[in-house]
Amino acid sequence: MNRLLVVDDEANIRLLYAEELADEGYEVVTAAGTAEAVEKLQEGAFDLAVLDIKLKNESGIDLLQKLVKERHDMPVILCSAFSCYKDDFSAWLADGYVVKSGDLSELKQEIARVLAKKAQRQKAGL
């Protein structure tokens, strides 16, 4: 079972993602901000992180940059209500980008795609 970290400052979004992604067979841990996310990351390993870009007083892109340096083997998907960040070169560090929607189909597909790509890299020994 793949373990996911979902970071979003909106409690309703965290709850929705946790329930929907658990129904897909993932173990889901949530965090309300970057500080809480760092604590969760210190407690255990994750197969993938889903980060909101605009967090209260923080940026998911800042956390993305930290994860790329410290946990380069953990893929990250940015999930934002704003499509404009998709063209921001800082966002290109992420393995995926999804615009938030009430329909989580795109997010679920992106998670499956990124995890499959990670499994292929591991199988190839990369």
MOPAC internal coordinates of N, CA, C and O (Angstrom, degrees):
PM7 1SCF
backbone

  N    0.0000 0     0.00 0     0.00 0    0    0    0
  C    1.4611 1     0.00 0     0.00 0    1    0    0
  C    1.5264 1   108.25 1     0.00 0    2    1    0
  O    1.2310 1   120.93 1   -54.57 1    3    2    1
  N    1.3194 1   115.83 1   125.43 1    3    2    1
  C    1.4599 1   120.62 1   177.91 1    5    3    2
  C    1.5225 1   110.43 1   -75.46 1    6    5    3
  O    1.2310 1   121.86 1   -38.50 1    7    6    5
  N    1.3252 1   114.04 1   141.50 1    7    6    5
  C    1.4635 1   121.11 1  -177.83 1    9    7    6
  C    1.5223 1   108.67 1  -107.17 1   10    9    7
  O    1.2310 1   120.73 1   -55.76 1   11   10    9
  N    1.3457 1   116.21 1   124.24 1   11   10    9
  C    1.4583 1   121.72 1  -176.52 1   13   11   10
  C    1.5187 1   111.05 1  -113.76 1   14   13   11
  O    1.2310 1   121.05 1   -35.82 1   15   14   13
  N    1.3285 1   115.60 1   144.18 1   15   14   13
  C    1.4576 1   122.05 1   172.04 1   17   15   14
  C    1.5242 1   107.45 1  -110.29 1   18   17   15
  O    1.2310 1   120.67 1   -57.53 1   19   18   17
  N    1.3359 1   116.33 1   122.47 1   19   18   17
  C    1.4593 1   122.24 1   178.73 1   21   19   18
  C    1.5237 1   107.96 1  -111.14 1   22   21   19
  O    1.2310 1   120.77 1   -58.37 1   23   22   21
  N    1.3412 1   116.14 1   121.63 1   23   22   21
  C    1.4614 1   121.05 1  -178.89 1   25   23   22
  C    1.5248 1   108.28 1  -116.08 1   26   25   23
  O    1.2310 1   120.91 1   -65.17 1   27   26   25
  N    1.3287 1   115.86 1   114.83 1   27   26   25
  C    1.4624 1   121.84 1   179.55 1   29   27   26
  C    1.5251 1   107.08 1  -154.83 1   30   29   27
  O    1.2310 1   120.66 1   -40.31 1   31   30   29
  N    1.3346 1   116.35 1   139.69 1   31   30   29
  C    1.4645 1   119.33 1  -178.32 1   33   31   30
  C    1.5274 1   113.09 1   -82.71 1   34   33   31
  O    1.2310 1   119.83 1   172.77 1   35   34   33
  N    1.3086 1   117.93 1    -7.23 1   35   34   33
  C    1.4611 1   121.13 1   178.95 1   37   35   34
  C    1.5330 1   109.36 1   -95.79 1   38   37   35
  O    1.2310 1   121.03 1   -61.44 1   39   38   37
  N    1.3433 1   115.64 1   118.56 1   39   38   37
  C    1.4653 1   121.26 1  -176.65 1   41   39   38
  C    1.5299 1   111.59 1   -59.77 1   42   41   39
  O    1.2310 1   120.16 1   140.89 1   43   42   41
  N    1.3308 1   117.29 1   -39.11 1   43   42   41
  C    1.4642 1   119.91 1  -178.89 1   45   43   42
  C    1.5289 1   111.56 1   -65.26 1   46   45   43
  O    1.2310 1   120.87 1   142.05 1   47   46   45
  N    1.3325 1   115.94 1   -37.95 1   47   46   45
  C    1.4673 1   119.54 1   177.88 1   49   47   46
  C    1.5323 1   109.90 1   -66.36 1   50   49   47
  O    1.2310 1   120.68 1   135.21 1   51   50   49
  N    1.3247 1   116.31 1   -44.79 1   51   50   49
  C    1.4771 1   119.25 1   178.98 1   53   51   50
  C    1.5338 1   110.71 1   -57.96 1   54   53   51
  O    1.2310 1   120.77 1   135.04 1   55   54   53
  N    1.3324 1   116.14 1   -44.96 1   55   54   53
  C    1.4644 1   120.57 1  -179.61 1   57   55   54
  C    1.5262 1   111.03 1   -64.17 1   58   57   55
  O    1.2310 1   120.35 1   134.19 1   59   58   57
  N    1.3327 1   116.93 1   -45.81 1   59   58   57
  C    1.4662 1   120.98 1   179.30 1   61   59   58
  C    1.5242 1   111.07 1   -59.67 1   62   61   59
  O    1.2310 1   120.56 1   129.80 1   63   62   61
  N    1.3347 1   116.54 1   -50.20 1   63   62   61
  C    1.4645 1   120.62 1  -178.69 1   65   63   62
  C    1.5351 1   110.47 1   -62.65 1   66   65   63
  O    1.2310 1   120.35 1   137.63 1   67   66   65
  N    1.3268 1   116.94 1   -42.37 1   67   66   65
  C    1.4707 1   120.19 1  -179.09 1   69   67   66
  C    1.5288 1   110.71 1   -60.75 1   70   69   67
  O    1.2310 1   120.28 1   135.13 1   71   70   69
  N    1.3188 1   117.06 1   -44.87 1   71   70   69
  C    1.4690 1   120.19 1  -178.14 1   73   71   70
  C    1.5297 1   111.39 1   -69.80 1   74   73   71
  O    1.2310 1   120.73 1   133.19 1   75   74   73
  N    1.3307 1   116.21 1   -46.81 1   75   74   73
  C    1.4733 1   119.94 1  -177.44 1   77   75   74
  C    1.5273 1   111.70 1   -66.02 1   78   77   75
  O    1.2310 1   120.55 1   138.40 1   79   78   77
  N    1.3195 1   116.56 1   -41.60 1   79   78   77
  C    1.4681 1   119.10 1  -178.26 1   81   79   78
  C    1.5308 1   111.69 1   -75.38 1   82   81   79
  O    1.2310 1   120.19 1   149.90 1   83   82   81
  N    1.3257 1   117.24 1   -30.10 1   83   82   81
  C    1.4706 1   120.07 1   173.92 1   85   83   82
  C    1.5293 1   109.72 1   -65.64 1   86   85   83
  O    1.2310 1   120.60 1   142.52 1   87   86   85
  N    1.3312 1   116.47 1   -37.48 1   87   86   85
  C    1.4716 1   120.37 1   176.58 1   89   87   86
  C    1.5317 1   111.15 1   -63.31 1   90   89   87
  O    1.2310 1   120.54 1   154.40 1   91   90   89
  N    1.3273 1   116.56 1   -25.60 1   91   90   89
  C    1.4736 1   121.31 1   178.06 1   93   91   90
  C    1.5222 1   111.86 1   -82.22 1   94   93   91
  O    1.2310 1   120.51 1   175.89 1   95   94   93
  N    1.3459 1   116.63 1    -4.11 1   95   94   93
  C    1.4561 1   120.16 1   177.42 1   97   95   94
  C    1.5162 1   115.20 1    99.90 1   98   97   95
  O    1.2310 1   120.29 1  -169.51 1   99   98   97
  N    1.3262 1   117.05 1    10.49 1   99   98   97
  C    1.4544 1   120.23 1   179.27 1  101   99   98
  C    1.5316 1   110.26 1   -95.27 1  102  101   99
  O    1.2310 1   120.71 1   -30.05 1  103  102  101
  N    1.3240 1   116.24 1   149.95 1  103  102  101
  C    1.4597 1   121.34 1   167.61 1  105  103  102
  C    1.5222 1   105.67 1   -87.30 1  106  105  103
  O    1.2310 1   119.98 1   -56.30 1  107  106  105
  N    1.3126 1   117.64 1   123.70 1  107  106  105
  C    1.4594 1   121.17 1  -173.36 1  109  107  106
  C    1.5229 1   110.51 1  -118.43 1  110  109  107
  O    1.2310 1   121.18 1   -50.88 1  111  110  109
  N    1.3248 1   115.36 1   129.12 1  111  110  109
  C    1.4634 1   123.16 1   173.70 1  113  111  110
  C    1.5153 1   106.01 1  -118.32 1  114  113  111
  O    1.2310 1   120.24 1   -43.07 1  115  114  113
  N    1.3318 1   117.15 1   136.93 1  115  114  113
  C    1.4604 1   119.95 1  -177.62 1  117  115  114
  C    1.5288 1   110.95 1  -116.15 1  118  117  115
  O    1.2310 1   121.92 1   -24.16 1  119  118  117
  N    1.3381 1   113.92 1   155.84 1  119  118  117
  C    1.4632 1   121.57 1   176.00 1  121  119  118
  C    1.5256 1   107.79 1  -141.81 1  122  121  119
  O    1.2310 1   120.81 1   -35.85 1  123  122  121
  N    1.3416 1   116.06 1   144.15 1  123  122  121
  C    1.4641 1   121.23 1  -177.33 1  125  123  122
  C    1.5252 1   113.34 1   -86.79 1  126  125  123
  O    1.2310 1   120.09 1   166.78 1  127  126  125
  N    1.3247 1   117.44 1   -13.22 1  127  126  125
  C    1.4573 1   120.60 1  -178.41 1  129  127  126
  C    1.5139 1   110.77 1  -164.79 1  130  129  127
  O    1.2310 1   121.32 1     1.26 1  131  130  129
  N    1.3317 1   115.08 1  -178.74 1  131  130  129
  C    1.4618 1   119.04 1  -175.43 1  133  131  130
  C    1.5357 1   112.53 1   -67.40 1  134  133  131
  O    1.2310 1   120.38 1   142.02 1  135  134  133
  N    1.3405 1   116.89 1   -37.98 1  135  134  133
  C    1.4709 1   119.20 1  -179.58 1  137  135  134
  C    1.5257 1   110.34 1   -62.98 1  138  137  135
  O    1.2310 1   120.44 1   135.19 1  139  138  137
  N    1.3221 1   116.76 1   -44.81 1  139  138  137
  C    1.4596 1   120.58 1   178.63 1  141  139  138
  C    1.5329 1   110.43 1   -66.12 1  142  141  139
  O    1.2310 1   120.49 1   143.48 1  143  142  141
  N    1.3219 1   116.66 1   -36.52 1  143  142  141
  C    1.4621 1   120.63 1   178.25 1  145  143  142
  C    1.5285 1   110.42 1   -62.60 1  146  145  143
  O    1.2310 1   120.48 1   136.51 1  147  146  145
  N    1.3188 1   116.69 1   -43.49 1  147  146  145
  C    1.4669 1   120.28 1   179.12 1  149  147  146
  C    1.5341 1   110.29 1   -61.75 1  150  149  147
  O    1.2310 1   120.41 1   139.74 1  151  150  149
  N    1.3341 1   116.83 1   -40.26 1  151  150  149
  C    1.4718 1   120.27 1   176.55 1  153  151  150
  C    1.5252 1   110.85 1   -60.94 1  154  153  151
  O    1.2310 1   120.35 1   134.86 1  155  154  153
  N    1.3263 1   116.94 1   -45.14 1  155  154  153
  C    1.4759 1   120.99 1  -179.29 1  157  155  154
  C    1.5281 1   110.17 1   -64.45 1  158  157  155
  O    1.2310 1   120.73 1   142.20 1  159  158  157
  N    1.3434 1   116.20 1   -37.80 1  159  158  157
  C    1.4652 1   120.08 1   179.51 1  161  159  158
  C    1.5259 1   111.40 1   -66.36 1  162  161  159
  O    1.2310 1   120.21 1   148.38 1  163  162  161
  N    1.3246 1   117.20 1   -31.62 1  163  162  161
  C    1.4591 1   121.02 1   178.76 1  165  163  162
  C    1.5238 1   111.62 1   -74.23 1  166  165  163
  O    1.2310 1   121.01 1   156.91 1  167  166  165
  N    1.3443 1   115.67 1   -23.09 1  167  166  165
  C    1.4636 1   120.83 1  -178.55 1  169  167  166
  C    1.5241 1   113.12 1   -81.22 1  170  169  167
  O    1.2310 1   120.35 1   158.79 1  171  170  169
  N    1.3295 1   116.94 1   -21.21 1  171  170  169
  C    1.4526 1   118.44 1  -178.22 1  173  171  170
  C    1.5086 1   112.68 1  -179.69 1  174  173  171
  O    1.2310 1   121.07 1    -9.27 1  175  174  173
  N    1.3246 1   115.55 1   170.73 1  175  174  173
  C    1.4601 1   121.53 1  -177.84 1  177  175  174
  C    1.5247 1   111.18 1   -87.17 1  178  177  175
  O    1.2310 1   121.50 1   -28.36 1  179  178  177
  N    1.3230 1   114.73 1   151.64 1  179  178  177
  C    1.4625 1   121.59 1   177.06 1  181  179  178
  C    1.5288 1   108.31 1  -128.51 1  182  181  179
  O    1.2310 1   121.33 1   -29.41 1  183  182  181
  N    1.3258 1   115.05 1   150.59 1  183  182  181
  C    1.4589 1   120.59 1   178.29 1  185  183  182
  C    1.5183 1   111.93 1   -86.03 1  186  185  183
  O    1.2310 1   120.43 1   157.38 1  187  186  185
  N    1.3296 1   116.79 1   -22.62 1  187  186  185
  C    1.4638 1   120.75 1  -176.87 1  189  187  186
  C    1.5273 1   108.39 1  -165.32 1  190  189  187
  O    1.2310 1   120.82 1   -30.12 1  191  190  189
  N    1.3394 1   116.04 1   149.88 1  191  190  189
  C    1.4618 1   120.89 1   175.04 1  193  191  190
  C    1.5236 1   109.73 1  -122.32 1  194  193  191
  O    1.2310 1   121.04 1   -40.06 1  195  194  193
  N    1.3173 1   115.61 1   139.94 1  195  194  193
  C    1.4669 1   122.70 1   173.38 1  197  195  194
  C    1.5215 1   106.18 1  -112.74 1  198  197  195
  O    1.2310 1   120.76 1   -63.06 1  199  198  197
  N    1.3408 1   116.15 1   116.94 1  199  198  197
  C    1.4562 1   120.54 1  -174.56 1  201  199  198
  C    1.5164 1   111.49 1  -116.08 1  202  201  199
  O    1.2310 1   120.79 1   -48.42 1  203  202  201
  N    1.3242 1   116.10 1   131.58 1  203  202  201
  C    1.4616 1   120.76 1   167.59 1  205  203  202
  C    1.5305 1   106.26 1   -75.08 1  206  205  203
  O    1.2310 1   119.92 1   -33.44 1  207  206  205
  N    1.3192 1   117.76 1   146.56 1  207  206  205
  C    1.4658 1   119.85 1  -179.77 1  209  207  206
  C    1.5203 1   111.04 1   -81.92 1  210  209  207
  O    1.2310 1   120.35 1   131.04 1  211  210  209
  N    1.3157 1   116.94 1   -48.96 1  211  210  209
  C    1.4731 1   119.97 1  -177.54 1  213  211  210
  C    1.5198 1   109.38 1   -93.94 1  214  213  211
  O    1.2310 1   121.44 1   -75.74 1  215  214  213
  N    1.3150 1   114.85 1   104.26 1  215  214  213
  C    1.4499 1   121.43 1   175.51 1  217  215  214
  C    1.5159 1   107.61 1  -110.22 1  218  217  215
  O    1.2310 1   119.93 1   -19.43 1  219  218  217
  N    1.3112 1   117.74 1   160.57 1  219  218  217
  C    1.4579 1   120.19 1   179.38 1  221  219  218
  C    1.5271 1   110.07 1   -60.06 1  222  221  219
  O    1.2310 1   120.79 1   -61.32 1  223  222  221
  N    1.3174 1   116.10 1   118.68 1  223  222  221
  C    1.4621 1   122.83 1   177.00 1  225  223  222
  C    1.5323 1   114.16 1    58.70 1  226  225  223
  O    1.2310 1   120.20 1  -167.21 1  227  226  225
  N    1.3117 1   117.23 1    12.79 1  227  226  225
  C    1.4577 1   120.59 1  -177.98 1  229  227  226
  C    1.5243 1   108.80 1  -142.50 1  230  229  227
  O    1.2310 1   121.06 1    -7.77 1  231  230  229
  N    1.2964 1   115.57 1   172.23 1  231  230  229
  C    1.4534 1   120.34 1   178.14 1  233  231  230
  C    1.5187 1   109.97 1  -129.78 1  234  233  231
  O    1.2310 1   121.21 1   -46.61 1  235  234  233
  N    1.3066 1   115.28 1   133.39 1  235  234  233
  C    1.4565 1   120.07 1   174.56 1  237  235  234
  C    1.5225 1   111.28 1   -66.06 1  238  237  235
  O    1.2310 1   120.65 1   153.61 1  239  238  237
  N    1.3329 1   116.37 1   -26.39 1  239  238  237
  C    1.4718 1   119.78 1   178.13 1  241  239  238
  C    1.5289 1   110.22 1   -68.47 1  242  241  239
  O    1.2310 1   120.05 1   143.62 1  243  242  241
  N    1.3308 1   117.51 1   -36.38 1  243  242  241
  C    1.4732 1   120.10 1   175.02 1  245  243  242
  C    1.5285 1   110.37 1   -61.23 1  246  245  243
  O    1.2310 1   120.96 1   136.28 1  247  246  245
  N    1.3286 1   115.77 1   -43.72 1  247  246  245
  C    1.4692 1   119.38 1   177.78 1  249  247  246
  C    1.5258 1   110.50 1   -65.64 1  250  249  247
  O    1.2310 1   120.52 1   141.18 1  251  250  249
  N    1.3237 1   116.62 1   -38.82 1  251  250  249
  C    1.4734 1   120.82 1   176.96 1  253  251  250
  C    1.5260 1   110.53 1   -56.79 1  254  253  251
  O    1.2310 1   120.35 1   132.77 1  255  254  253
  N    1.3300 1   116.94 1   -47.23 1  255  254  253
  C    1.4631 1   120.71 1  -178.86 1  257  255  254
  C    1.5314 1   111.10 1   -61.54 1  258  257  255
  O    1.2310 1   120.80 1   140.84 1  259  258  257
  N    1.3367 1   116.08 1   -39.16 1  259  258  257
  C    1.4632 1   120.19 1   178.56 1  261  259  258
  C    1.5341 1   110.40 1   -66.18 1  262  261  259
  O    1.2310 1   120.61 1   138.85 1  263  262  261
  N    1.3263 1   116.44 1   -41.15 1  263  262  261
  C    1.4648 1   119.99 1  -179.10 1  265  263  262
  C    1.5231 1   111.26 1   -67.03 1  266  265  263
  O    1.2310 1   120.27 1   142.33 1  267  266  265
  N    1.3160 1   117.09 1   -37.67 1  267  266  265
  C    1.4665 1   120.58 1   179.25 1  269  267  266
  C    1.5291 1   109.91 1   -61.52 1  270  269  267
  O    1.2310 1   120.50 1   141.62 1  271  270  269
  N    1.3322 1   116.65 1   -38.38 1  271  270  269
  C    1.4653 1   120.63 1  -179.76 1  273  271  270
  C    1.5294 1   112.06 1   -74.55 1  274  273  271
  O    1.2310 1   120.86 1   136.46 1  275  274  273
  N    1.3426 1   115.96 1   -43.54 1  275  274  273
  C    1.4548 1   120.27 1  -171.08 1  277  275  274
  C    1.5208 1   114.74 1   -97.38 1  278  277  275
  O    1.2310 1   120.14 1   154.27 1  279  278  277
  N    1.3150 1   117.34 1   -25.73 1  279  278  277
  C    1.4736 1   121.25 1  -177.29 1  281  279  278
  C    1.5206 1   109.43 1  -135.77 1  282  281  279
  O    1.2310 1   121.15 1  -123.08 1  283  282  281
  N    1.3123 1   115.40 1    56.92 1  283  282  281
  C    1.4623 1   121.02 1  -174.21 1  285  283  282
  C    1.5198 1   113.13 1   -61.58 1  286  285  283
  O    1.2310 1   120.14 1   163.29 1  287  286  285
  N    1.3435 1   117.35 1   -16.71 1  287  286  285
  C    1.4589 1   119.89 1   179.64 1  289  287  286
  C    1.5265 1   112.92 1   -87.80 1  290  289  287
  O    1.2310 1   120.36 1   175.88 1  291  290  289
  N    1.3378 1   116.91 1    -4.12 1  291  290  289
  C    1.4642 1   120.61 1   179.68 1  293  291  290
  C    1.5311 1   109.21 1  -101.68 1  294  293  291
  O    1.2310 1   120.06 1   -67.47 1  295  294  293
  N    1.3355 1   117.50 1   112.53 1  295  294  293
  C    1.4588 1   118.93 1   178.83 1  297  295  294
  C    1.5270 1   112.24 1   -67.12 1  298  297  295
  O    1.2310 1   121.81 1   -27.38 1  299  298  297
  N    1.3290 1   114.15 1   152.62 1  299  298  297
  C    1.4649 1   121.43 1  -179.04 1  301  299  298
  C    1.5220 1   109.07 1  -128.89 1  302  301  299
  O    1.2310 1   121.14 1   -44.65 1  303  302  301
  N    1.3170 1   115.43 1   135.35 1  303  302  301
  C    1.4587 1   122.24 1   172.34 1  305  303  302
  C    1.5170 1   107.51 1  -114.89 1  306  305  303
  O    1.2310 1   120.65 1   -54.68 1  307  306  305
  N    1.3261 1   116.36 1   125.32 1  307  306  305
  C    1.4568 1   120.50 1   174.40 1  309  307  306
  C    1.5223 1   108.15 1   -85.54 1  310  309  307
  O    1.2310 1   120.92 1   -42.13 1  311  310  309
  N    1.3175 1   115.84 1   137.87 1  311  310  309
  C    1.4595 1   121.11 1  -179.02 1  313  311  310
  C    1.5245 1   106.60 1  -133.59 1  314  313  311
  O    1.2310 1   120.93 1   -68.19 1  315  314  313
  N    1.3195 1   115.84 1   111.81 1  315  314  313
  C    1.4524 1   119.75 1  -173.68 1  317  315  314
  C    1.5222 1   111.15 1  -135.94 1  318  317  315
  O    1.2310 1   121.13 1   -25.74 1  319  318  317
  N    1.3022 1   115.44 1   154.26 1  319  318  317
  C    1.4723 1   120.38 1   174.50 1  321  319  318
  C    1.5198 1   110.39 1   -76.10 1  322  321  319
  O    1.2310 1   120.45 1   169.01 1  323  322  321
  N    1.3297 1   116.75 1   -10.99 1  323  322  321
  C    1.4597 1   121.81 1  -175.33 1  325  323  322
  C    1.5294 1   110.85 1  -111.32 1  326  325  323
  O    1.2310 1   120.44 1   -58.19 1  327  326  325
  N    1.3127 1   116.76 1   121.81 1  327  326  325
  C    1.4672 1   120.02 1   178.77 1  329  327  326
  C    1.5214 1   111.77 1   -78.20 1  330  329  327
  O    1.2310 1   119.88 1   163.91 1  331  330  329
  N    1.3508 1   117.83 1   -16.09 1  331  330  329
  C    1.4681 1   120.93 1  -175.54 1  333  331  330
  C    1.5284 1   112.59 1   -63.53 1  334  333  331
  O    1.2310 1   119.65 1   153.02 1  335  334  333
  N    1.3163 1   118.28 1   -26.98 1  335  334  333
  C    1.4674 1   120.40 1  -178.93 1  337  335  334
  C    1.5281 1   112.14 1   -72.09 1  338  337  335
  O    1.2310 1   120.79 1   165.18 1  339  338  337
  N    1.3297 1   116.09 1   -14.82 1  339  338  337
  C    1.4603 1   119.81 1  -179.66 1  341  339  338
  C    1.5295 1   110.98 1   -61.30 1  342  341  339
  O    1.2310 1   120.43 1   150.84 1  343  342  341
  N    1.3383 1   116.79 1   -29.16 1  343  342  341
  C    1.4615 1   121.57 1  -179.95 1  345  343  342
  C    1.5240 1   112.91 1   -90.60 1  346  345  343
  O    1.2310 1   119.77 1   176.46 1  347  346  345
  N    1.3215 1   118.05 1    -3.54 1  347  346  345
  C    1.4652 1   122.76 1   178.05 1  349  347  346
  C    1.5290 1   108.01 1   -75.65 1  350  349  347
  O    1.2310 1   120.40 1   -55.91 1  351  350  349
  N    1.3231 1   116.85 1   124.09 1  351  350  349
  C    1.4678 1   119.23 1  -175.49 1  353  351  350
  C    1.5192 1   112.36 1   -59.93 1  354  353  351
  O    1.2310 1   119.54 1   154.17 1  355  354  353
  N    1.3347 1   118.48 1   -25.83 1  355  354  353
  C    1.4694 1   120.39 1   177.52 1  357  355  354
  C    1.5311 1   111.04 1   -64.47 1  358  357  355
  O    1.2310 1   120.86 1   147.80 1  359  358  357
  N    1.3137 1   115.97 1   -32.20 1  359  358  357
  C    1.4655 1   120.58 1  -179.62 1  361  359  358
  C    1.5252 1   111.65 1   -72.94 1  362  361  359
  O    1.2310 1   120.37 1   161.79 1  363  362  361
  N    1.3257 1   116.89 1   -18.21 1  363  362  361
  C    1.4643 1   120.69 1  -178.09 1  365  363  362
  C    1.5187 1   111.82 1   -68.40 1  366  365  363
  O    1.2310 1   119.98 1   165.51 1  367  366  365
  N    1.3382 1   117.64 1   -14.49 1  367  366  365
  C    1.4622 1   120.64 1   176.13 1  369  367  366
  C    1.5289 1   111.57 1   -67.82 1  370  369  367
  O    1.2310 1   120.86 1   157.85 1  371  370  369
  N    1.3279 1   115.97 1   -22.15 1  371  370  369
  C    1.4608 1   120.18 1  -178.42 1  373  371  370
  C    1.5290 1   110.38 1   -74.19 1  374  373  371
  O    1.2310 1   121.32 1   -23.45 1  375  374  373
  N    1.3066 1   115.08 1   156.55 1  375  374  373
  C    1.4659 1   120.89 1   178.11 1  377  375  374
  C    1.5248 1   112.10 1   -83.29 1  378  377  375
  O    1.2310 1   120.85 1   164.79 1  379  378  377
  N    1.3335 1   115.97 1   -15.21 1  379  378  377
  C    1.4534 1   120.31 1   179.44 1  381  379  378
  C    1.5114 1   111.00 1  -161.09 1  382  381  379
  O    1.2310 1   121.14 1   -18.41 1  383  382  381
  N    1.3237 1   115.43 1   161.59 1  383  382  381
  C    1.4626 1   120.96 1   179.90 1  385  383  382
  C    1.5256 1   107.26 1  -143.48 1  386  385  383
  O    1.2310 1   120.93 1   -52.77 1  387  386  385
  N    1.3165 1   115.83 1   127.23 1  387  386  385
  C    1.4650 1   120.89 1  -179.07 1  389  387  386
  C    1.5222 1   108.09 1  -131.57 1  390  389  387
  O    1.2310 1   120.99 1   -45.43 1  391  390  389
  N    1.3326 1   115.70 1   134.57 1  391  390  389
  C    1.4572 1   120.53 1   174.17 1  393  391  390
  C    1.5314 1   107.24 1   -83.56 1  394  393  391
  O    1.2310 1   120.92 1   -49.72 1  395  394  393
  N    1.3369 1   115.84 1   130.28 1  395  394  393
  C    1.4617 1   120.89 1  -177.54 1  397  395  394
  C    1.5203 1   110.94 1   -57.51 1  398  397  395
  O    1.2310 1   122.11 1   -37.57 1  399  398  397
  N    1.3283 1   113.57 1   142.43 1  399  398  397
  C    1.4535 1   120.64 1   178.66 1  401  399  398
  C    1.5235 1   108.11 1  -154.19 1  402  401  399
  O    1.2310 1   120.77 1   -23.01 1  403  402  401
  N    1.3044 1   116.12 1   156.99 1  403  402  401
  C    1.4575 1   120.56 1   174.80 1  405  403  402
  C    1.5223 1   111.19 1   -67.08 1  406  405  403
  O    1.2310 1   120.90 1   154.88 1  407  406  405
  N    1.3218 1   115.89 1   -25.12 1  407  406  405
  C    1.4622 1   122.40 1   175.76 1  409  407  406
  C    1.5332 1   107.67 1   -91.52 1  410  409  407
  O    1.2310 1   120.46 1   -67.41 1  411  410  409
  N    1.3065 1   116.73 1   112.59 1  411  410  409
  C    1.4685 1   120.75 1  -175.29 1  413  411  410
  C    1.5292 1   113.58 1   -87.19 1  414  413  411
  O    1.2310 1   120.40 1  -168.20 1  415  414  413
  N    1.3238 1   116.85 1    11.80 1  415  414  413
  C    1.4769 1   120.06 1  -178.15 1  417  415  414
  C    1.5205 1   111.98 1   -57.46 1  418  417  415
  O    1.2310 1   119.95 1   133.39 1  419  418  417
  N    1.3332 1   117.70 1   -46.61 1  419  418  417
  C    1.4629 1   120.53 1  -178.31 1  421  419  418
  C    1.5244 1   110.88 1   -63.52 1  422  421  419
  O    1.2310 1   120.37 1   137.70 1  423  422  421
  N    1.3279 1   116.91 1   -42.30 1  423  422  421
  C    1.4697 1   120.18 1   178.72 1  425  423  422
  C    1.5290 1   110.38 1   -62.63 1  426  425  423
  O    1.2310 1   120.36 1   135.18 1  427  426  425
  N    1.3299 1   116.93 1   -44.82 1  427  426  425
  C    1.4666 1   120.54 1  -179.85 1  429  427  426
  C    1.5333 1   110.85 1   -62.55 1  430  429  427
  O    1.2310 1   120.53 1   138.37 1  431  430  429
  N    1.3248 1   116.60 1   -41.63 1  431  430  429
  C    1.4648 1   120.38 1   178.74 1  433  431  430
  C    1.5258 1   111.09 1   -65.16 1  434  433  431
  O    1.2310 1   120.80 1   139.84 1  435  434  433
  N    1.3234 1   116.07 1   -40.16 1  435  434  433
  C    1.4659 1   119.81 1  -179.45 1  437  435  434
  C    1.5316 1   110.54 1   -67.31 1  438  437  435
  O    1.2310 1   120.16 1   139.34 1  439  438  437
  N    1.3130 1   117.30 1   -40.66 1  439  438  437
  C    1.4646 1   120.99 1   177.35 1  441  439  438
  C    1.5297 1   109.60 1   -60.83 1  442  441  439
  O    1.2310 1   120.37 1   132.65 1  443  442  441
  N    1.3289 1   116.90 1   -47.35 1  443  442  441
  C    1.4757 1   120.67 1   179.66 1  445  443  442
  C    1.5271 1   110.64 1   -61.22 1  446  445  443
  O    1.2310 1   120.32 1   137.77 1  447  446  445
  N    1.3458 1   117.00 1   -42.23 1  447  446  445
  C    1.4671 1   121.30 1  -179.16 1  449  447  446
  C    1.5354 1   110.53 1   -63.20 1  450  449  447
  O    1.2310 1   120.52 1   132.24 1  451  450  449
  N    1.3220 1   116.61 1   -47.76 1  451  450  449
  C    1.4665 1   120.85 1  -176.71 1  453  451  450
  C    1.5339 1   110.64 1   -66.98 1  454  453  451
  O    1.2310 1   120.13 1   139.27 1  455  454  453
  N    1.3278 1   117.35 1   -40.73 1  455  454  453
  C    1.4702 1   119.32 1   178.51 1  457  455  454
  C    1.5302 1   111.46 1   -66.78 1  458  457  455
  O    1.2310 1   120.19 1   143.70 1  459  458  457
  N    1.3389 1   117.23 1   -36.30 1  459  458  457
  C    1.4746 1   120.09 1   176.86 1  461  459  458
  C    1.5205 1   110.29 1   -64.91 1  462  461  459
  O    1.2310 1   120.44 1   139.53 1  463  462  461
  N    1.3270 1   116.76 1   -40.47 1  463  462  461
  C    1.4643 1   121.40 1   178.35 1  465  463  462
  C    1.5352 1   110.01 1   -64.10 1  466  465  463
  O    1.2310 1   120.45 1   138.73 1  467  466  465
  N    1.3281 1   116.75 1   -41.27 1  467  466  465
  C    1.4646 1   121.11 1   178.41 1  469  467  466
  C    1.5308 1   109.87 1   -62.81 1  470  469  467
  O    1.2310 1   120.12 1   137.33 1  471  470  469
  N    1.3253 1   117.37 1   -42.67 1  471  470  469
  C    1.4674 1   121.39 1   179.91 1  473  471  470
  C    1.5305 1   110.56 1   -63.25 1  474  473  471
  O    1.2310 1   120.36 1   141.27 1  475  474  473
  N    1.3423 1   116.91 1   -38.73 1  475  474  473
  C    1.4684 1   120.21 1   178.26 1  477  475  474
  C    1.5268 1   110.88 1   -64.71 1  478  477  475
  O    1.2310 1   120.43 1   138.48 1  479  478  477
  N    1.3448 1   116.78 1   -41.52 1  479  478  477
  C    1.4685 1   120.56 1   178.84 1  481  479  478
  C    1.5189 1   110.16 1   -63.05 1  482  481  479
  O    1.2310 1   120.42 1   137.42 1  483  482  481
  N    1.3407 1   116.80 1   -42.58 1  483  482  481
  C    1.4636 1   120.66 1  -179.33 1  485  483  482
  C    1.5283 1   110.41 1   -65.87 1  486  485  483
  O    1.2310 1   120.70 1   140.16 1  487  486  485
  N    1.3279 1   116.27 1   -39.84 1  487  486  485
  C    1.4645 1   120.88 1   179.92 1  489  487  486
  C    1.5296 1   110.66 1   -64.64 1  490  489  487
  O    1.2310 1   120.87 1   144.60 1  491  490  489
  N    1.3209 1   115.95 1   -35.40 1  491  490  489
  C    1.4615 1   121.16 1   179.71 1  493  491  490
  C    1.5322 1   111.75 1   -81.13 1  494  493  491
  O    1.2310 1   120.98 1   174.15 1  495  494  493
  N    1.3452 1   115.74 1    -5.85 1  495  494  493
  C    1.4581 1   119.78 1   179.10 1  497  495  494
  C    1.5114 1   113.90 1    78.56 1  498  497  495
  O    1.2310 1   120.68 1  -157.71 1  499  498  497
  N    1.3165 1   116.30 1    22.29 1  499  498  497
  C    1.4716 1   120.39 1   179.94 1  501  499  498
  C    1.5050 1   111.77 1   -93.06 1  502  501  499
  O    1.2310 1   120.10 1   180.00 1  503  502  501

